[in-house]
Amino acid sequence: MRRLLALLLVPCALAVLAGLVLLTPSPAEYRQVAEQGRAGQAQGAGLGAQTPVDAEVVRSAGESDCTDPNLPSPGPGEGCLAVTARLQDGPAAGTTITTLSPATAGSPRFAVGDPIVLGWAGGDPADPLTYTIVDFQRGPPLLLLGGVFALAVLLLGRWQGLAALAALGITLGVLALFVLPALANGASPVPVALTASGLIVGVVLPLTHGLSARTATAALGTLASLALIGVLALLFAALSRLTGLGEEASELAGVLGPGLDVRGLLLAGVVIGALGVLDDVTVTQTSAVWELHRANPAARLADLYGAAMRVGRDHVASAVNTLVLAYAGAALPLLLLFALAGRGLGDLLTAEDVAQEVVRTLVGSIGLVASVPLTTLLAAVVVRAISARGARGAT
């Protein structure tokens, strides 16, 4: 049975290696992507051709004219806020400048002591007119939150928690060092997503749960379910005539050019997004089968499968709800905007931006549901085969 598992997984591993060889950018292409990324980084952050400069607010005055901080506002909601900030880096670090921020209803308000990011357009670094306010600095609180998360994982999981954090680092590394450069280099998004998913499954699952027949079974169930999700996503994206041209994708197409496969990018997002929930379900189901067999080694295949499926039904019911709530939470501002526009439920669900989330949610949920009986049956067959062979060897 272990040889059979290897026979099934080795072609998957070879396909992942082939994908890495064919899709990973060369060193020259990496440099080109890096230069393109640096050129587009400021634009993606709302900076245009500006250079980011950290600063701290030392004074926030009332409304002023949008051309001169010393002139009065032309009217309520029509002016700008004059913000005085001390530059923390850049060519004029330590100096104080006064710049303007829009005074509209949805614009942020700045208080003394707020850490902010300015965009410097170049020229005289002491000229306040060369600076604009871009955003708040959020690095320290996010680092603190990451540290609390890592500590919680280590306290509960101990060595396995440490392995989980290492696996998380590998996942982020695959996304940063392979997925994003490959997509920026013009590679087809779906093969990139499948290659990355196979690599994450092949490295992260053994690192987190050990190299065993149990882990191999969970990996096989995950890969089979991902294949189903990929086929369904491709089919229903075509049937629904989804273009993938949401707001972010349209902006990205403007940066990378018309050759960007935006629909493929949507499908790749479906595959990668589903992987995070899939490996949770498949690992849990495999572990449930192994523990049920350990509790009753004499259980028949049908009994073992039925008991594990009762666990799986509870798990998948909550996981599907989690998927829907996660996507609804991410799209909540968009849903509210449609609701305020007075559009009906049918119009809401069939609009491009919402339909993308509907297809993403339902395709991911179908793959999740299918993974439970598939992985459970596979795990039951494997564990009984291994146990039977061990019993014959003992006699």
C-alpha positions in Angstrom: 0.0 0.0 0.0 2.9 2.4 0.7 4.3 1.5 -2.7 0.9 2.2 -4.2 0.8 5.6 -2.5 4.2 6.4 -3.8 3.2 5.3 -7.3 0.3 7.8 -7.2 2.2 10.7 -5.7 5.5 10.4 -7.7 3.8 11.6 -10.9 2.4 14.5 -9.0 5.8 15.4 -7.7 7.3 15.1 -11.2 4.6 17.4 -12.5 5.4 20.0 -9.8 9.1 19.8 -10.6 8.4 20.2 -14.3 6.2 23.2 -13.5 8.9 24.8 -11.4 11.5 24.3 -14.2 9.2 25.7 -16.9 7.5 28.5 -15.0 10.2 29.9 -12.6 11.7 33.0 -14.1 15.4 33.0 -15.0 17.9 35.2 -13.0 17.7 37.8 -15.8 13.9 37.6 -15.8 13.9 37.9 -11.9 15.9 41.2 -12.3 13.4 42.4 -14.9 10.5 41.5 -12.6 12.2 43.2 -9.7 12.7 46.4 -11.7 9.1 46.3 -12.9 8.0 45.7 -9.3 10.0 48.7 -8.0 8.6 50.8 -10.8 5.0 49.7 -10.0 5.4 49.6 -6.2 4.8 53.3 -5.7 1.9 53.2 -8.1 0.3 50.2 -6.3 0.7 52.0 -3.0 -1.0 55.1 -4.4 2.3 57.0 -4.7 2.6 57.2 -8.5 6.2 58.1 -9.3 6.8 59.4 -5.8 9.2 58.1 -3.1 7.7 57.0 0.3 9.0 59.0 3.3 8.0 58.2 6.9 6.9 61.1 9.1 5.2 62.0 12.3 2.3 64.4 12.7 3.2 67.3 15.0 0.2 69.6 14.2 -3.1 69.1 12.5 -4.9 72.4 11.7 -8.4 73.1 10.4 -9.6 73.3 6.9 -7.5 75.3 4.4 -7.6 76.1 0.7 -6.3 73.2 -1.4 -3.6 75.3 -2.9 -2.1 77.1 0.1 -2.3 76.0 3.8 -2.5 79.6 4.9 -5.7 80.4 2.9 -9.2 79.7 4.3 -11.3 76.8 3.0 -13.7 77.6 0.1 -16.5 75.9 1.9 -17.5 72.9 4.2 -16.3 69.7 2.7 -14.7 71.4 -0.2 -11.3 72.2 1.3 -8.2 70.4 2.6 -6.7 69.8 6.0 -3.3 71.4 6.7 -1.1 68.8 8.4 2.4 69.6 9.8 4.7 66.6 10.0 8.3 65.9 11.0 10.2 63.8 8.4 11.8 60.7 9.8 13.8 59.6 6.8 14.5 60.7 3.3 16.9 63.5 2.1 15.4 66.1 4.5 15.1 63.9 7.6 14.5 65.9 10.8 12.9 68.9 9.1 9.2 69.9 9.4 6.9 70.5 6.5 3.2 71.4 6.2 1.2 69.5 3.5 -2.4 69.1 2.7 -4.9 66.2 3.0 -8.4 66.1 1.5 -11.2 67.1 3.8 -14.0 64.9 2.4 -16.3 62.8 4.4 -14.4 59.6 3.8 -10.9 61.0 4.3 -8.9 60.1 7.3 -8.2 62.6 10.1 -4.8 63.0 11.5 -3.9 63.7 15.2 -0.6 64.8 16.8 1.8 61.8 17.1 0.3 59.8 14.2 2.9 58.0 12.2 2.2 58.6 8.5 3.7 58.0 5.1 4.3 60.8 2.7 4.9 60.7 -1.0 7.9 62.8 -2.2 7.7 63.8 -5.9 11.4 64.7 -6.0 13.0 68.1 -6.5 13.8 70.3 -3.5 13.3 68.1 -0.4 12.6 71.2 1.8 9.7 72.3 -0.5 6.4 71.3 1.2 4.7 71.3 -2.2 6.7 68.2 -3.2 5.0 66.1 -0.5 1.6 64.5 -0.3 0.1 62.4 2.5 -0.4 58.7 1.4 -1.3 56.6 4.4 -0.6 55.7 8.0 2.4 53.6 9.1 1.1 50.2 10.2 4.3 48.2 10.5 4.7 48.1 14.4 1.2 47.0 15.3 1.2 44.4 12.5 4.5 43.0 13.8 3.1 43.0 17.3 0.1 41.1 16.1 2.3 38.6 14.3 4.4 38.1 17.4 1.2 37.4 19.5 0.0 34.9 16.9 3.4 33.1 16.8 3.5 32.9 20.6 0.0 31.5 20.8 0.8 28.8 18.2 4.0 27.9 20.1 2.3 27.7 23.5 -0.4 25.4 22.2 1.4 23.4 19.6 5.0 23.4 21.0 7.3 21.5 18.6 4.4 20.9 16.2 3.5 24.6 16.5 7.1 25.5 15.6 6.8 23.2 12.5 3.5 24.9 11.6 5.2 28.3 11.7 8.0 27.0 9.6 5.4 25.6 7.1 3.7 29.0 7.1 7.1 30.6 6.2 7.5 28.2 3.4 4.0 28.9 2.1 4.7 32.6 2.1 8.1 31.9 0.4 6.4 30.0 -2.4 4.0 32.8 -3.0 6.7 35.5 -2.9 9.5 33.7 -4.7 7.6 31.7 -7.2 3.9 32.6 -7.7 4.2 36.4 -7.9 7.4 36.6 -10.0 6.0 33.9 -12.4 2.8 35.8 -12.8 4.6 39.1 -13.2 6.7 37.5 -15.9 3.7 36.5 -17.9 3.3 32.8 -17.0 -0.2 31.3 -17.3 -1.9 31.7 -13.9 -3.6 28.3 -13.6 -0.4 26.2 -14.1 1.4 28.5 -11.7 -1.3 28.0 -9.1 -1.4 24.2 -9.5 2.4 24.0 -9.3 2.5 26.2 -6.2 -0.3 24.2 -4.6 1.4 20.9 -5.3 4.7 22.3 -3.9 3.0 23.5 -0.7 1.2 20.2 -0.2 4.4 18.2 -0.8 6.5 20.2 1.6 4.1 21.7 4.2 2.1 18.5 5.0 5.2 16.3 5.8 6.8 19.1 7.7 3.8 19.7 9.8 2.5 16.2 10.3 5.5 14.0 9.6 6.4 11.8 6.7 4.0 8.8 6.9 1.3 6.9 5.1 -1.3 9.1 6.9 0.3 12.3 5.5 0.6 10.8 2.0 -3.1 9.9 2.1 -4.1 13.4 3.1 -1.9 14.8 0.4 -3.4 12.6 -2.2 -6.9 13.5 -1.2 -6.0 17.2 -1.2 -4.5 17.0 -4.7 -7.5 15.1 -6.1 -9.9 17.7 -4.6 -7.8 20.6 -6.0 -8.0 19.0 -9.5 -11.8 18.9 -9.2 -11.9 22.5 -8.1 -9.7 23.6 -11.0 -12.0 21.8 -13.5 -15.2 23.3 -12.0 -13.7 26.8 -11.7 -12.7 26.6 -15.4 -16.1 25.4 -16.5 -18.3 27.8 -14.5 -16.1 30.8 -15.1 -16.7 30.1 -18.8 -20.4 29.5 -18.4 -20.8 32.6 -16.3 -18.8 34.6 -18.7 -16.6 36.0 -15.9 -13.9 38.3 -17.2 -11.9 38.6 -14.0 -11.8 42.4 -14.5 -12.5 43.6 -11.0 -11.1 46.9 -9.8 -7.8 45.4 -8.6 -7.4 43.3 -11.8 -8.1 46.3 -14.0 -5.4 48.3 -12.2 -3.0 45.4 -12.5 -3.7 45.1 -16.2 -2.8 48.7 -16.6 0.6 48.0 -14.9 1.5 44.7 -16.6 -0.1 45.4 -20.0 -2.9 43.8 -22.1 -1.1 40.4 -22.1 -2.3 39.7 -18.5 -4.7 36.7 -18.3 -7.2 38.2 -15.9 -9.6 35.3 -16.1 -6.7 32.9 -15.4 -5.7 35.0 -12.5 -9.3 34.6 -11.1 -9.1 30.8 -11.5 -5.6 30.7 -9.9 -7.0 32.6 -6.9 -9.8 30.0 -6.6 -7.3 27.2 -6.5 -4.9 28.8 -4.0 -7.8 30.1 -1.8 -9.4 26.6 -1.6 -6.1 24.9 -0.6 -6.1 26.5 2.8 -9.4 24.9 3.8 -8.8 21.7 1.9 -5.7 20.6 3.7 -7.5 21.2 7.0 -10.3 18.9 6.0 -8.2 16.2 4.5 -5.8 16.0 7.3 -8.6 16.0 9.9 -10.4 13.2 8.0 -7.3 11.1 7.6 -6.5 11.5 11.3 -10.1 10.6 12.3 -9.8 7.3 10.3 -6.5 6.4 11.8 -7.7 7.1 15.3 -10.9 5.2 14.8 -9.0 2.2 13.5 -6.6 2.4 16.4 -9.6 2.3 18.8 -11.1 -0.7 17.0 -8.6 -2.5 14.7 -11.2 -5.2 13.9 -13.7 -2.7 12.4 -14.8 -3.5 8.9 -14.1 -1.1 6.1 -17.8 -0.1 5.9 -18.0 0.6 9.6 -14.7 2.5 9.6 -15.8 4.6 6.7 -19.3 5.3 8.2 -17.9 6.4 11.6 -15.4 8.7 9.9 -18.0 10.2 7.6 -20.1 11.1 10.6 -17.1 13.2 11.8 -16.7 14.6 8.3 -20.3 15.7 7.9 -20.0 17.9 11.0 -16.7 19.2 9.8 -17.7 20.0 6.3 -21.0 21.7 7.4 -19.0 24.2 9.6 -16.2 24.6 7.0 -18.7 25.5 4.2 -20.3 28.1 6.4 -16.8 29.4 7.2 -16.0 29.8 3.5 -19.2 31.7 2.8 -18.7 34.0 5.7 -15.0 34.6 4.8 -15.9 35.6 1.3 -18.9 37.7 2.4 -16.7 39.5 4.9 -14.1 40.3 2.3 -16.8 41.7 -0.1 -18.9 43.4 2.6 -18.3 47.0 1.4 -19.2 46.0 -2.1 -22.4 44.2 -0.9 -23.4 47.3 1.1 -22.8 49.5 -2.0 -25.1 47.4 -4.1 -27.7 47.3 -1.3 -27.7 51.1 -1.1 -28.0 51.4 -4.8 -31.4 49.6 -4.5 -30.5 46.7 -6.8 -32.3 43.4 -6.3 -30.8 40.2 -5.1 -30.6 38.8 -8.6 -28.8 41.9 -9.9 -26.5 41.8 -6.9 -25.5 38.2 -7.3 -24.9 38.4 -11.1 -22.8 41.5 -11.1 -19.2 40.8 -12.1 -17.5 41.5 -8.8 -20.1 39.6 -6.8 -20.4 36.7 -9.3 -16.7 36.1 -9.0 -17.1 35.6 -5.2 -20.2 33.4 -5.8 -18.2 31.1 -8.2 -15.2 31.1 -5.9 -17.3 30.2 -2.9 -19.5 27.5 -4.5 -16.7 25.9 -6.4 -14.5 25.8 -3.3 -17.4 24.4 -1.3 -18.1 21.7 -3.9 -14.4 20.7 -3.8 -14.5 20.7 0.0 -17.6 18.5 0.2 -16.1 16.1 -2.3 -12.8 15.9 -0.4 -14.5 14.3 2.6 -15.9 11.0 1.2 -12.9 10.8 -1.2 -10.2 11.2 1.5 -12.2 9.2 4.1 -12.5 6.2 1.7 -8.9 6.4 0.7 -7.7 6.6 4.3 -9.9 3.7 5.3 -8.5 1.5 2.5 -4.9 2.5 3.3 -5.1 2.0 7.0 -6.8 -1.4 6.8 -4.3 -2.6 4.1 -1.3 -1.6 6.2 -2.9 -3.1 9.3 -3.7 -6.4 7.5 -0.1 -6.6 6.2 1.3 -6.0 9.6 -0.9 -8.7 11.0 0.2 -11.2 8.4 3.8 -10.3 9.1 3.3 -11.0 12.8 2.0 -14.4 12.1 
